């Protein structure tokens, strides 16, 4: 396994080096990356897969298409009607409304959000299927062209995407809980069981807010990270080589861990209500660790690393649902909030007529 880590012994003010490691006690530099054995062979059975808890799924639940759009329209219409009644735009009989108008507005907002989500999800799914069909007809040998809208030179980390998902979830759950909090604490119910149940969900909402604040702080601390491809795409059975850079810099760090993994999402029925959810499984991984201490600052040359790709693994398939994809996760131990960045990487199977683009 190859890991190229240019190192300088110059003063901390020097620029143009990838990883600055401070020498001490006659240690030999550059540090030797430590290799961690894979958690499973690429062709291992599903029993060897490892569930990734807390991982943000890239594929929504198994809904989509014009049917979902049709179902979402009544939800949005009912919610809009409730909001108009709450805003006194549509006249109503006050004696038939047994909740405050602002509570009715919250219920209406939930329906509007759900309906709009179904409409957008259905439209995007129908558009994706149409694009996949057209691209497959034009490029029947280059699967990555029809699979995903790749930038063939680089990709940014998915931190911003995860933040958007988290903040959207907070808004939805917060609005959803408002009427129930009114019912539990203000509607003279005084039922301990109801208060306890609503209180549990309130605690979960606080936990979501804390996690989003942590992610936002990390985003402001480290800025935007980018992965530059040396070739496009990367082929199974060959080598993945990429250059990592960061707009702000990581700063002083103890270790840098780089993990390459293949993720398969699945739709599973879980919970007492038999609801369908998206579960992420890690089917293959390979890890490199750079021992420090060292310093990586804004303006330093990119950090280049390489991973051998197994020949018998599965290629990226983002166009279908549930999707399968390859990720690179880079984690650095620093003072305070640790650095973390996740990148989607294009790993596909080479066809006989395919030639990768060099960068």
Order of alpha helices (4+ residues) and beta strands (2+ residues): beta-beta-beta-beta-alpha-alpha-alpha-beta-alpha-alpha-beta-beta-beta-beta-beta-beta-beta-beta-beta-beta-beta
